[in-house]
Amino acid sequence: MDVFASLAGFFGMSYPASLLLTDPGHRPQQALIIRFQYRSCDPGRVPELEDRLRHALAEAGAGEYGGNKAAPDGNDICLHLYGRDADHLFRVIAPILEEVPFLRGAEVKKHVGPAAGAAPQP
C-alpha cells in the first residue's frame, strides 16, 4: 500500500480514500473541523455540501468526510473531515469553502494526532 500510495502521489494520480482508510496501518491521524453558524444557512443545503465534500476528498484521495455535529442550541454546526494530512485536506476543500455563501466566516481548525480517546497505535 505504501509503495502504491507513494507512486500514485509521485505521478499525480489519485486513488480511492477508502483504500487508505480501511487499512488499519493507514488510519487517519489528522482532521479538519469546520464550524459555522447553522442558522445562517438553509438546512436543506447541508446534505448537498456534505456530498460535495465527500466527492472532493475521494477524488483527491485526501481522506473522508466523517459527519457533522450540531450544537444543542442549534446555532452552530461542525463538519468533521479526516485524513493523513490536514493541510492537504484543506487544500482540497478550500475552493468549496470559498464558493458556498453560508461558509463565509466559517472557523476551520486543524487537529494533528490520534483522535481523543483513541487507542494508541502499535
RAJO-V769148 format. One record per run of one state. SS is the DSSP state (h for helix, s for strand, l for the rest). FROM is the first residue (numbers start at 0). LEN is the number of residues. If there is no record, write none. Layout:
# RAJO-V769148
ss=SS from=FROM len=LEN
ss=SS from=FROM len=LEN
This chain:
# RAJO-V769148
ss=l from=0 len=1
ss=h from=1 len=9
ss=l from=10 len=6
ss=h from=16 len=5
ss=l from=21 len=2
ss=h from=23 len=3
ss=l from=26 len=3
ss=s from=29 len=8
ss=h from=37 len=3
ss=l from=40 len=2
ss=h from=42 len=18
ss=l from=60 len=2
ss=s from=62 len=8
ss=l from=70 len=5
ss=s from=75 len=8
ss=l from=83 len=2
ss=h from=85 len=14
ss=l from=99 len=1
ss=h from=100 len=3
ss=l from=103 len=3
ss=s from=106 len=6
ss=l from=112 len=10
